[in-house]
Amino acid sequence: MIEKNVTVKLKTGLQSRPAVLFVQEASKFSSNIFVLQGNKKLNAKSVMGIMSLGLKSGARIIIAAEGPDELEAVEQLDQMLSY
């Protein structure tokens, strides 16, 4: 399992369309991927789960993945949140 601390840098945060794109990207990987914030741990492949976090620009989260492509998954999702 790999974990990475990430800051959401998207102007609009991770809501609506960016959330859908994030989930679509996460779904390309076979690893189990989670987003952790505070005491919440949600499946990164669930649009409703990601949107329920209400992540705004500047939010700090942890992206965690476990599986054969975990490193690639975490790095790719981190990059998505950096634009």
PDB file of N, CA, C and O in Angstrom, chain B, residues numbered from 101:
ATOM      1  N   MET B 101       0.851  -1.184   0.000  1.00  0.00           N
ATOM      2  CA  MET B 101       0.000   0.000   0.000  1.00  0.00           C
ATOM      3  C   MET B 101       0.889   1.237   0.000  1.00  0.00           C
ATOM      4  O   MET B 101       1.913   1.294   0.681  1.00  0.00           O
ATOM      5  N   ILE B 102       0.467   2.222  -0.784  1.00  0.00           N
ATOM      6  CA  ILE B 102       1.190   3.480  -0.861  1.00  0.00           C
ATOM      7  C   ILE B 102       0.211   4.610  -0.536  1.00  0.00           C
ATOM      8  O   ILE B 102      -0.955   4.568  -0.928  1.00  0.00           O
ATOM      9  N   GLU B 103       0.701   5.613   0.181  1.00  0.00           N
ATOM     10  CA  GLU B 103      -0.105   6.783   0.518  1.00  0.00           C
ATOM     11  C   GLU B 103       0.675   8.041   0.170  1.00  0.00           C
ATOM     12  O   GLU B 103       1.903   8.068   0.254  1.00  0.00           O
ATOM     13  N   LYS B 104      -0.057   9.089  -0.224  1.00  0.00           N
ATOM     14  CA  LYS B 104       0.602  10.350  -0.539  1.00  0.00           C
ATOM     15  C   LYS B 104      -0.274  11.504  -0.061  1.00  0.00           C
ATOM     16  O   LYS B 104      -1.471  11.550  -0.345  1.00  0.00           O
ATOM     17  N   ASN B 105       0.344  12.438   0.671  1.00  0.00           N
ATOM     18  CA  ASN B 105      -0.349  13.660   1.077  1.00  0.00           C
ATOM     19  C   ASN B 105      -0.431  14.588  -0.130  1.00  0.00           C
ATOM     20  O   ASN B 105       0.564  14.821  -0.816  1.00  0.00           O
ATOM     21  N   VAL B 106      -1.618  15.108  -0.379  1.00  0.00           N
ATOM     22  CA  VAL B 106      -1.861  15.916  -1.566  1.00  0.00           C
ATOM     23  C   VAL B 106      -2.667  17.153  -1.173  1.00  0.00           C
ATOM     24  O   VAL B 106      -3.529  17.099  -0.297  1.00  0.00           O
ATOM     25  N   THR B 107      -2.368  18.263  -1.839  1.00  0.00           N
ATOM     26  CA  THR B 107      -3.170  19.478  -1.702  1.00  0.00           C
ATOM     27  C   THR B 107      -3.946  19.674  -2.996  1.00  0.00           C
ATOM     28  O   THR B 107      -3.368  19.657  -4.083  1.00  0.00           O
ATOM     29  N   VAL B 108      -5.257  19.861  -2.876  1.00  0.00           N
ATOM     30  CA  VAL B 108      -6.099  20.106  -4.053  1.00  0.00           C
ATOM     31  C   VAL B 108      -5.806  21.522  -4.540  1.00  0.00           C
ATOM     32  O   VAL B 108      -6.030  22.490  -3.814  1.00  0.00           O
ATOM     33  N   LYS B 109      -5.307  21.642  -5.762  1.00  0.00           N
ATOM     34  CA  LYS B 109      -4.946  22.948  -6.315  1.00  0.00           C
ATOM     35  C   LYS B 109      -5.886  23.400  -7.431  1.00  0.00           C
ATOM     36  O   LYS B 109      -5.690  24.472  -8.004  1.00  0.00           O
ATOM     37  N   LEU B 110      -6.890  22.609  -7.740  1.00  0.00           N
ATOM     38  CA  LEU B 110      -7.865  22.989  -8.759  1.00  0.00           C
ATOM     39  C   LEU B 110      -8.638  24.210  -8.284  1.00  0.00           C
ATOM     40  O   LEU B 110      -9.059  24.259  -7.128  1.00  0.00           O
ATOM     41  N   LYS B 111      -8.834  25.194  -9.151  1.00  0.00           N
ATOM     42  CA  LYS B 111      -9.553  26.414  -8.769  1.00  0.00           C
ATOM     43  C   LYS B 111     -10.943  26.122  -8.231  1.00  0.00           C
ATOM     44  O   LYS B 111     -11.395  26.742  -7.268  1.00  0.00           O
ATOM     45  N   THR B 112     -11.611  25.174  -8.862  1.00  0.00           N
ATOM     46  CA  THR B 112     -12.985  24.846  -8.468  1.00  0.00           C
ATOM     47  C   THR B 112     -13.043  23.760  -7.404  1.00  0.00           C
ATOM     48  O   THR B 112     -14.131  23.367  -6.983  1.00  0.00           O
ATOM     49  N   GLY B 113     -11.905  23.276  -6.970  1.00  0.00           N
ATOM     50  CA  GLY B 113     -11.889  22.171  -6.025  1.00  0.00           C
ATOM     51  C   GLY B 113     -12.242  20.869  -6.727  1.00  0.00           C
ATOM     52  O   GLY B 113     -12.130  20.761  -7.948  1.00  0.00           O
ATOM     53  N   LEU B 114     -12.660  19.901  -5.961  1.00  0.00           N
ATOM     54  CA  LEU B 114     -12.984  18.591  -6.525  1.00  0.00           C
ATOM     55  C   LEU B 114     -14.488  18.366  -6.412  1.00  0.00           C
ATOM     56  O   LEU B 114     -14.960  17.510  -5.663  1.00  0.00           O
ATOM     57  N   GLN B 115     -15.216  19.161  -7.178  1.00  0.00           N
ATOM     58  CA  GLN B 115     -16.666  19.095  -7.172  1.00  0.00           C
ATOM     59  C   GLN B 115     -17.166  19.019  -8.606  1.00  0.00           C
ATOM     60  O   GLN B 115     -16.457  19.421  -9.529  1.00  0.00           O
ATOM     61  N   SER B 116     -18.346  18.523  -8.801  1.00  0.00           N
ATOM     62  CA  SER B 116     -19.003  18.405 -10.110  1.00  0.00           C
ATOM     63  C   SER B 116     -18.107  17.756 -11.166  1.00  0.00           C
ATOM     64  O   SER B 116     -17.675  16.616 -10.996  1.00  0.00           O
ATOM     65  N   ARG B 117     -17.828  18.472 -12.245  1.00  0.00           N
ATOM     66  CA  ARG B 117     -17.086  17.897 -13.367  1.00  0.00           C
ATOM     67  C   ARG B 117     -15.690  17.412 -12.965  1.00  0.00           C
ATOM     68  O   ARG B 117     -15.314  16.304 -13.346  1.00  0.00           O
ATOM     69  N   PRO B 118     -14.905  18.194 -12.212  1.00  0.00           N
ATOM     70  CA  PRO B 118     -13.591  17.677 -11.807  1.00  0.00           C
ATOM     71  C   PRO B 118     -13.692  16.380 -11.002  1.00  0.00           C
ATOM     72  O   PRO B 118     -12.826  15.512 -11.115  1.00  0.00           O
ATOM     73  N   ALA B 119     -14.728  16.245 -10.203  1.00  0.00           N
ATOM     74  CA  ALA B 119     -14.908  15.013  -9.436  1.00  0.00           C
ATOM     75  C   ALA B 119     -15.163  13.827 -10.362  1.00  0.00           C
ATOM     76  O   ALA B 119     -14.631  12.738 -10.147  1.00  0.00           O
ATOM     77  N   VAL B 120     -15.971  14.042 -11.380  1.00  0.00           N
ATOM     78  CA  VAL B 120     -16.265  12.982 -12.355  1.00  0.00           C
ATOM     79  C   VAL B 120     -14.986  12.575 -13.081  1.00  0.00           C
ATOM     80  O   VAL B 120     -14.719  11.385 -13.246  1.00  0.00           O
ATOM     81  N   LEU B 121     -14.196  13.555 -13.513  1.00  0.00           N
ATOM     82  CA  LEU B 121     -12.944  13.262 -14.215  1.00  0.00           C
ATOM     83  C   LEU B 121     -11.962  12.524 -13.308  1.00  0.00           C
ATOM     84  O   LEU B 121     -11.262  11.615 -13.754  1.00  0.00           O
ATOM     85  N   PHE B 122     -11.911  12.915 -12.043  1.00  0.00           N
ATOM     86  CA  PHE B 122     -11.042  12.247 -11.066  1.00  0.00           C
ATOM     87  C   PHE B 122     -11.445  10.777 -10.922  1.00  0.00           C
ATOM     88  O   PHE B 122     -10.589   9.892 -10.941  1.00  0.00           O
ATOM     89  N   VAL B 123     -12.734  10.522 -10.779  1.00  0.00           N
ATOM     90  CA  VAL B 123     -13.237   9.154 -10.632  1.00  0.00           C
ATOM     91  C   VAL B 123     -12.985   8.335 -11.894  1.00  0.00           C
ATOM     92  O   VAL B 123     -12.626   7.161 -11.814  1.00  0.00           O
ATOM     93  N   GLN B 124     -13.172   8.950 -13.053  1.00  0.00           N
ATOM     94  CA  GLN B 124     -12.904   8.243 -14.308  1.00  0.00           C
ATOM     95  C   GLN B 124     -11.438   7.840 -14.396  1.00  0.00           C
ATOM     96  O   GLN B 124     -11.119   6.732 -14.827  1.00  0.00           O
ATOM     97  N   GLU B 125     -10.552   8.734 -13.989  1.00  0.00           N
ATOM     98  CA  GLU B 125      -9.121   8.426 -14.013  1.00  0.00           C
ATOM     99  C   GLU B 125      -8.802   7.310 -13.011  1.00  0.00           C
ATOM    100  O   GLU B 125      -8.066   6.379 -13.336  1.00  0.00           O
ATOM    101  N   ALA B 126      -9.348   7.401 -11.807  1.00  0.00           N
ATOM    102  CA  ALA B 126      -9.113   6.374 -10.788  1.00  0.00           C
ATOM    103  C   ALA B 126      -9.609   5.011 -11.261  1.00  0.00           C
ATOM    104  O   ALA B 126      -9.006   3.982 -10.958  1.00  0.00           O
ATOM    105  N   SER B 127     -10.702   5.011 -12.000  1.00  0.00           N
ATOM    106  CA  SER B 127     -11.305   3.759 -12.471  1.00  0.00           C
ATOM    107  C   SER B 127     -10.469   3.059 -13.537  1.00  0.00           C
ATOM    108  O   SER B 127     -10.705   1.886 -13.827  1.00  0.00           O
ATOM    109  N   LYS B 128      -9.509   3.748 -14.118  1.00  0.00           N
ATOM    110  CA  LYS B 128      -8.633   3.137 -15.121  1.00  0.00           C
ATOM    111  C   LYS B 128      -7.629   2.173 -14.497  1.00  0.00           C
ATOM    112  O   LYS B 128      -7.028   1.358 -15.196  1.00  0.00           O
ATOM    113  N   PHE B 129      -7.449   2.267 -13.194  1.00  0.00           N
ATOM    114  CA  PHE B 129      -6.452   1.443 -12.504  1.00  0.00           C
ATOM    115  C   PHE B 129      -7.107   0.250 -11.824  1.00  0.00           C
ATOM    116  O   PHE B 129      -8.250   0.330 -11.372  1.00  0.00           O
ATOM    117  N   SER B 130      -6.380  -0.845 -11.758  1.00  0.00           N
ATOM    118  CA  SER B 130      -6.930  -2.042 -11.125  1.00  0.00           C
ATOM    119  C   SER B 130      -6.765  -2.016  -9.603  1.00  0.00           C
ATOM    120  O   SER B 130      -7.436  -2.769  -8.896  1.00  0.00           O
ATOM    121  N   SER B 131      -5.891  -1.167  -9.102  1.00  0.00           N
ATOM    122  CA  SER B 131      -5.671  -1.064  -7.656  1.00  0.00           C
ATOM    123  C   SER B 131      -6.910  -0.524  -6.952  1.00  0.00           C
ATOM    124  O   SER B 131      -7.724   0.177  -7.552  1.00  0.00           O
ATOM    125  N   ASN B 132      -7.039  -0.861  -5.672  1.00  0.00           N
ATOM    126  CA  ASN B 132      -8.043  -0.239  -4.820  1.00  0.00           C
ATOM    127  C   ASN B 132      -7.493   1.125  -4.430  1.00  0.00           C
ATOM    128  O   ASN B 132      -6.368   1.223  -3.938  1.00  0.00           O
ATOM    129  N   ILE B 133      -8.273   2.177  -4.644  1.00  0.00           N
ATOM    130  CA  ILE B 133      -7.811   3.538  -4.397  1.00  0.00           C
ATOM    131  C   ILE B 133      -8.799   4.238  -3.476  1.00  0.00           C
ATOM    132  O   ILE B 133     -10.013   4.144  -3.653  1.00  0.00           O
ATOM    133  N   PHE B 134      -8.254   4.945  -2.486  1.00  0.00           N
ATOM    134  CA  PHE B 134      -9.085   5.650  -1.514  1.00  0.00           C
ATOM    135  C   PHE B 134      -8.616   7.081  -1.341  1.00  0.00           C
ATOM    136  O   PHE B 134      -7.440   7.393  -1.530  1.00  0.00           O
ATOM    137  N   VAL B 135      -9.553   7.947  -0.979  1.00  0.00           N
ATOM    138  CA  VAL B 135      -9.236   9.315  -0.600  1.00  0.00           C
ATOM    139  C   VAL B 135      -9.571   9.431   0.881  1.00  0.00           C
ATOM    140  O   VAL B 135     -10.676   9.099   1.311  1.00  0.00           O
ATOM    141  N   LEU B 136      -8.602   9.906   1.652  1.00  0.00           N
ATOM    142  CA  LEU B 136      -8.780  10.060   3.090  1.00  0.00           C
ATOM    143  C   LEU B 136      -8.723  11.536   3.452  1.00  0.00           C
ATOM    144  O   LEU B 136      -7.824  12.257   3.021  1.00  0.00           O
ATOM    145  N   GLN B 137      -9.686  11.974   4.242  1.00  0.00           N
ATOM    146  CA  GLN B 137      -9.684  13.326   4.775  1.00  0.00           C
ATOM    147  C   GLN B 137     -10.285  13.268   6.168  1.00  0.00           C
ATOM    148  O   GLN B 137     -11.429  12.856   6.355  1.00  0.00           O
ATOM    149  N   GLY B 138      -9.490  13.690   7.141  1.00  0.00           N
ATOM    150  CA  GLY B 138      -9.945  13.579   8.519  1.00  0.00           C
ATOM    151  C   GLY B 138     -10.192  12.124   8.854  1.00  0.00           C
ATOM    152  O   GLY B 138      -9.321  11.277   8.659  1.00  0.00           O
ATOM    153  N   ASN B 139     -11.383  11.833   9.361  1.00  0.00           N
ATOM    154  CA  ASN B 139     -11.709  10.445   9.709  1.00  0.00           C
ATOM    155  C   ASN B 139     -12.506   9.740   8.599  1.00  0.00           C
ATOM    156  O   ASN B 139     -13.040   8.651   8.811  1.00  0.00           O
ATOM    157  N   LYS B 140     -12.582  10.361   7.427  1.00  0.00           N
ATOM    158  CA  LYS B 140     -13.318   9.777   6.305  1.00  0.00           C
ATOM    159  C   LYS B 140     -12.365   9.068   5.355  1.00  0.00           C
ATOM    160  O   LYS B 140     -11.292   9.579   5.035  1.00  0.00           O
ATOM    161  N   LYS B 141     -12.772   7.882   4.909  1.00  0.00           N
ATOM    162  CA  LYS B 141     -12.031   7.102   3.923  1.00  0.00           C
ATOM    163  C   LYS B 141     -13.030   6.654   2.870  1.00  0.00           C
ATOM    164  O   LYS B 141     -13.901   5.823   3.125  1.00  0.00           O
ATOM    165  N   LEU B 142     -12.882   7.227   1.673  1.00  0.00           N
ATOM    166  CA  LEU B 142     -13.858   6.957   0.618  1.00  0.00           C
ATOM    167  C   LEU B 142     -13.202   6.365  -0.614  1.00  0.00           C
ATOM    168  O   LEU B 142     -12.048   6.656  -0.928  1.00  0.00           O
ATOM    169  N   ASN B 143     -13.955   5.538  -1.299  1.00  0.00           N
ATOM    170  CA  ASN B 143     -13.506   4.913  -2.528  1.00  0.00           C
ATOM    171  C   ASN B 143     -13.328   5.984  -3.607  1.00  0.00           C
ATOM    172  O   ASN B 143     -14.272   6.712  -3.914  1.00  0.00           O
ATOM    173  N   ALA B 144     -12.130   6.087  -4.182  1.00  0.00           N
ATOM    174  CA  ALA B 144     -11.849   7.092  -5.206  1.00  0.00           C
ATOM    175  C   ALA B 144     -12.551   6.782  -6.523  1.00  0.00           C
ATOM    176  O   ALA B 144     -12.522   7.598  -7.444  1.00  0.00           O
ATOM    177  N   LYS B 145     -13.172   5.630  -6.621  1.00  0.00           N
ATOM    178  CA  LYS B 145     -13.883   5.255  -7.846  1.00  0.00           C
ATOM    179  C   LYS B 145     -15.389   5.490  -7.718  1.00  0.00           C
ATOM    180  O   LYS B 145     -16.171   5.018  -8.543  1.00  0.00           O
ATOM    181  N   SER B 146     -15.783   6.222  -6.677  1.00  0.00           N
ATOM    182  CA  SER B 146     -17.193   6.529  -6.428  1.00  0.00           C
ATOM    183  C   SER B 146     -17.436   8.030  -6.552  1.00  0.00           C
ATOM    184  O   SER B 146     -16.937   8.814  -5.745  1.00  0.00           O
ATOM    185  N   VAL B 147     -18.200   8.426  -7.562  1.00  0.00           N
ATOM    186  CA  VAL B 147     -18.488   9.848  -7.771  1.00  0.00           C
ATOM    187  C   VAL B 147     -19.203  10.428  -6.553  1.00  0.00           C
ATOM    188  O   VAL B 147     -18.840  11.502  -6.073  1.00  0.00           O
ATOM    189  N   MET B 148     -20.198   9.736  -6.065  1.00  0.00           N
ATOM    190  CA  MET B 148     -20.950  10.257  -4.918  1.00  0.00           C
ATOM    191  C   MET B 148     -20.058  10.388  -3.688  1.00  0.00           C
ATOM    192  O   MET B 148     -20.176  11.347  -2.925  1.00  0.00           O
ATOM    193  N   GLY B 149     -19.167   9.421  -3.501  1.00  0.00           N
ATOM    194  CA  GLY B 149     -18.251   9.488  -2.364  1.00  0.00           C
ATOM    195  C   GLY B 149     -17.333  10.683  -2.457  1.00  0.00           C
ATOM    196  O   GLY B 149     -17.182  11.425  -1.487  1.00  0.00           O
ATOM    197  N   ILE B 150     -16.719  10.881  -3.603  1.00  0.00           N
ATOM    198  CA  ILE B 150     -15.794  11.998  -3.788  1.00  0.00           C
ATOM    199  C   ILE B 150     -16.530  13.326  -3.651  1.00  0.00           C
ATOM    200  O   ILE B 150     -16.037  14.240  -2.991  1.00  0.00           O
ATOM    201  N   MET B 151     -17.687  13.440  -4.258  1.00  0.00           N
ATOM    202  CA  MET B 151     -18.438  14.691  -4.175  1.00  0.00           C
ATOM    203  C   MET B 151     -18.907  14.978  -2.752  1.00  0.00           C
ATOM    204  O   MET B 151     -19.036  16.140  -2.368  1.00  0.00           O
ATOM    205  N   SER B 152     -19.163  13.936  -1.970  1.00  0.00           N
ATOM    206  CA  SER B 152     -19.639  14.137  -0.602  1.00  0.00           C
ATOM    207  C   SER B 152     -18.575  14.782   0.291  1.00  0.00           C
ATOM    208  O   SER B 152     -18.903  15.358   1.329  1.00  0.00           O
ATOM    209  N   LEU B 153     -17.310  14.687  -0.108  1.00  0.00           N
ATOM    210  CA  LEU B 153     -16.249  15.330   0.672  1.00  0.00           C
ATOM    211  C   LEU B 153     -16.284  16.849   0.531  1.00  0.00           C
ATOM    212  O   LEU B 153     -15.833  17.565   1.424  1.00  0.00           O
ATOM    213  N   GLY B 154     -16.818  17.345  -0.588  1.00  0.00           N
ATOM    214  CA  GLY B 154     -16.893  18.784  -0.808  1.00  0.00           C
ATOM    215  C   GLY B 154     -15.527  19.457  -0.788  1.00  0.00           C
ATOM    216  O   GLY B 154     -15.360  20.520  -0.189  1.00  0.00           O
ATOM    217  N   LEU B 155     -14.550  18.836  -1.445  1.00  0.00           N
ATOM    218  CA  LEU B 155     -13.176  19.335  -1.400  1.00  0.00           C
ATOM    219  C   LEU B 155     -13.019  20.628  -2.205  1.00  0.00           C
ATOM    220  O   LEU B 155     -13.323  20.676  -3.397  1.00  0.00           O
ATOM    221  N   LYS B 156     -12.546  21.657  -1.535  1.00  0.00           N
ATOM    222  CA  LYS B 156     -12.304  22.945  -2.171  1.00  0.00           C
ATOM    223  C   LYS B 156     -10.821  23.110  -2.438  1.00  0.00           C
ATOM    224  O   LYS B 156      -9.998  22.346  -1.933  1.00  0.00           O
ATOM    225  N   SER B 157     -10.488  24.106  -3.229  1.00  0.00           N
ATOM    226  CA  SER B 157      -9.093  24.397  -3.508  1.00  0.00           C
ATOM    227  C   SER B 157      -8.365  24.659  -2.189  1.00  0.00           C
ATOM    228  O   SER B 157      -8.848  25.410  -1.341  1.00  0.00           O
ATOM    229  N   GLY B 158      -7.207  24.037  -2.028  1.00  0.00           N
ATOM    230  CA  GLY B 158      -6.423  24.175  -0.806  1.00  0.00           C
ATOM    231  C   GLY B 158      -6.646  23.055   0.200  1.00  0.00           C
ATOM    232  O   GLY B 158      -5.920  22.956   1.189  1.00  0.00           O
ATOM    233  N   ALA B 159      -7.645  22.210  -0.045  1.00  0.00           N
ATOM    234  CA  ALA B 159      -7.919  21.096   0.868  1.00  0.00           C
ATOM    235  C   ALA B 159      -6.757  20.108   0.866  1.00  0.00           C
ATOM    236  O   ALA B 159      -6.157  19.845  -0.176  1.00  0.00           O
ATOM    237  N   ARG B 160      -6.446  19.566   2.032  1.00  0.00           N
ATOM    238  CA  ARG B 160      -5.385  18.571   2.165  1.00  0.00           C
ATOM    239  C   ARG B 160      -6.025  17.199   2.337  1.00  0.00           C
ATOM    240  O   ARG B 160      -6.887  17.000   3.192  1.00  0.00           O
ATOM    241  N   ILE B 161      -5.581  16.254   1.502  1.00  0.00           N
ATOM    242  CA  ILE B 161      -6.111  14.893   1.548  1.00  0.00           C
ATOM    243  C   ILE B 161      -4.955  13.907   1.441  1.00  0.00           C
ATOM    244  O   ILE B 161      -3.809  14.287   1.202  1.00  0.00           O
ATOM    245  N   ILE B 162      -5.283  12.647   1.622  1.00  0.00           N
ATOM    246  CA  ILE B 162      -4.336  11.561   1.380  1.00  0.00           C
ATOM    247  C   ILE B 162      -4.947  10.672   0.309  1.00  0.00           C
ATOM    248  O   ILE B 162      -6.106  10.269   0.406  1.00  0.00           O
ATOM    249  N   ILE B 163      -4.160  10.374  -0.705  1.00  0.00           N
ATOM    250  CA  ILE B 163      -4.575   9.391  -1.715  1.00  0.00           C
ATOM    251  C   ILE B 163      -3.833   8.104  -1.384  1.00  0.00           C
ATOM    252  O   ILE B 163      -2.604   8.092  -1.308  1.00  0.00           O
ATOM    253  N   ALA B 164      -4.574   7.031  -1.188  1.00  0.00           N
ATOM    254  CA  ALA B 164      -3.991   5.741  -0.846  1.00  0.00           C
ATOM    255  C   ALA B 164      -4.398   4.714  -1.895  1.00  0.00           C
ATOM    256  O   ALA B 164      -5.536   4.710  -2.365  1.00  0.00           O
ATOM    257  N   ALA B 165      -3.470   3.853  -2.253  1.00  0.00           N
ATOM    258  CA  ALA B 165      -3.766   2.818  -3.246  1.00  0.00           C
ATOM    259  C   ALA B 165      -3.056   1.528  -2.856  1.00  0.00           C
ATOM    260  O   ALA B 165      -1.977   1.531  -2.264  1.00  0.00           O
ATOM    261  N   GLU B 166      -3.706   0.430  -3.214  1.00  0.00           N
ATOM    262  CA  GLU B 166      -3.122  -0.884  -2.968  1.00  0.00           C
ATOM    263  C   GLU B 166      -3.432  -1.775  -4.162  1.00  0.00           C
ATOM    264  O   GLU B 166      -4.594  -1.994  -4.504  1.00  0.00           O
ATOM    265  N   GLY B 167      -2.388  -2.281  -4.786  1.00  0.00           N
ATOM    266  CA  GLY B 167      -2.577  -3.152  -5.932  1.00  0.00           C
ATOM    267  C   GLY B 167      -1.397  -3.081  -6.872  1.00  0.00           C
ATOM    268  O   GLY B 167      -0.400  -2.425  -6.573  1.00  0.00           O
ATOM    269  N   PRO B 168      -1.501  -3.748  -8.001  1.00  0.00           N
ATOM    270  CA  PRO B 168      -0.364  -3.873  -8.918  1.00  0.00           C
ATOM    271  C   PRO B 168       0.090  -2.562  -9.553  1.00  0.00           C
ATOM    272  O   PRO B 168       1.256  -2.431  -9.925  1.00  0.00           O
ATOM    273  N   ASP B 169      -0.809  -1.594  -9.683  1.00  0.00           N
ATOM    274  CA  ASP B 169      -0.440  -0.324 -10.302  1.00  0.00           C
ATOM    275  C   ASP B 169      -0.622   0.852  -9.336  1.00  0.00           C
ATOM    276  O   ASP B 169      -0.944   1.967  -9.745  1.00  0.00           O
ATOM    277  N   GLU B 170      -0.406   0.575  -8.042  1.00  0.00           N
ATOM    278  CA  GLU B 170      -0.661   1.575  -7.008  1.00  0.00           C
ATOM    279  C   GLU B 170       0.183   2.843  -7.153  1.00  0.00           C
ATOM    280  O   GLU B 170      -0.335   3.947  -6.986  1.00  0.00           O
ATOM    281  N   LEU B 171       1.448   2.704  -7.455  1.00  0.00           N
ATOM    282  CA  LEU B 171       2.322   3.874  -7.567  1.00  0.00           C
ATOM    283  C   LEU B 171       1.891   4.770  -8.724  1.00  0.00           C
ATOM    284  O   LEU B 171       1.792   5.987  -8.568  1.00  0.00           O
ATOM    285  N   GLU B 172       1.639   4.176  -9.866  1.00  0.00           N
ATOM    286  CA  GLU B 172       1.194   4.928 -11.042  1.00  0.00           C
ATOM    287  C   GLU B 172      -0.144   5.623 -10.761  1.00  0.00           C
ATOM    288  O   GLU B 172      -0.350   6.770 -11.154  1.00  0.00           O
ATOM    289  N   ALA B 173      -1.043   4.919 -10.080  1.00  0.00           N
ATOM    290  CA  ALA B 173      -2.361   5.479  -9.777  1.00  0.00           C
ATOM    291  C   ALA B 173      -2.243   6.713  -8.893  1.00  0.00           C
ATOM    292  O   ALA B 173      -2.845   7.746  -9.185  1.00  0.00           O
ATOM    293  N   VAL B 174      -1.477   6.612  -7.823  1.00  0.00           N
ATOM    294  CA  VAL B 174      -1.334   7.731  -6.898  1.00  0.00           C
ATOM    295  C   VAL B 174      -0.679   8.927  -7.580  1.00  0.00           C
ATOM    296  O   VAL B 174      -1.116  10.063  -7.395  1.00  0.00           O
ATOM    297  N   GLU B 175       0.355   8.680  -8.360  1.00  0.00           N
ATOM    298  CA  GLU B 175       1.046   9.773  -9.045  1.00  0.00           C
ATOM    299  C   GLU B 175       0.132  10.460 -10.062  1.00  0.00           C
ATOM    300  O   GLU B 175       0.112  11.688 -10.149  1.00  0.00           O
ATOM    301  N   GLN B 176      -0.614   9.681 -10.822  1.00  0.00           N
ATOM    302  CA  GLN B 176      -1.506  10.252 -11.833  1.00  0.00           C
ATOM    303  C   GLN B 176      -2.610  11.081 -11.192  1.00  0.00           C
ATOM    304  O   GLN B 176      -2.923  12.170 -11.673  1.00  0.00           O
ATOM    305  N   LEU B 177      -3.199  10.583 -10.118  1.00  0.00           N
ATOM    306  CA  LEU B 177      -4.275  11.313  -9.451  1.00  0.00           C
ATOM    307  C   LEU B 177      -3.739  12.569  -8.768  1.00  0.00           C
ATOM    308  O   LEU B 177      -4.420  13.594  -8.740  1.00  0.00           O
ATOM    309  N   ASP B 178      -2.543  12.499  -8.226  1.00  0.00           N
ATOM    310  CA  ASP B 178      -1.893  13.679  -7.648  1.00  0.00           C
ATOM    311  C   ASP B 178      -1.719  14.753  -8.718  1.00  0.00           C
ATOM    312  O   ASP B 178      -2.023  15.921  -8.478  1.00  0.00           O
ATOM    313  N   GLN B 179      -1.238  14.371  -9.886  1.00  0.00           N
ATOM    314  CA  GLN B 179      -1.056  15.324 -10.972  1.00  0.00           C
ATOM    315  C   GLN B 179      -2.360  15.973 -11.390  1.00  0.00           C
ATOM    316  O   GLN B 179      -2.389  17.164 -11.700  1.00  0.00           O
ATOM    317  N   MET B 180      -3.447  15.200 -11.402  1.00  0.00           N
ATOM    318  CA  MET B 180      -4.752  15.746 -11.775  1.00  0.00           C
ATOM    319  C   MET B 180      -5.179  16.875 -10.850  1.00  0.00           C
ATOM    320  O   MET B 180      -5.797  17.847 -11.287  1.00  0.00           O
ATOM    321  N   LEU B 181      -4.850  16.744  -9.580  1.00  0.00           N
ATOM    322  CA  LEU B 181      -5.276  17.732  -8.588  1.00  0.00           C
ATOM    323  C   LEU B 181      -4.365  18.942  -8.515  1.00  0.00           C
ATOM    324  O   LEU B 181      -4.652  19.893  -7.788  1.00  0.00           O
ATOM    325  N   SER B 182      -3.270  18.917  -9.261  1.00  0.00           N
ATOM    326  CA  SER B 182      -2.275  19.976  -9.199  1.00  0.00           C
ATOM    327  C   SER B 182      -2.481  21.070 -10.235  1.00  0.00           C
ATOM    328  O   SER B 182      -1.708  22.028 -10.266  1.00  0.00           O
ATOM    329  N   TYR B 183      -3.499  20.959 -11.084  1.00  0.00           N
ATOM    330  CA  TYR B 183      -3.698  21.963 -12.129  1.00  0.00           C
ATOM    331  C   TYR B 183      -4.771  22.949 -11.756  1.00  0.00           C
ATOM    332  O   TYR B 183      -5.065  23.862 -12.528  1.00  0.00           O
TER     333      TYR B 183
END
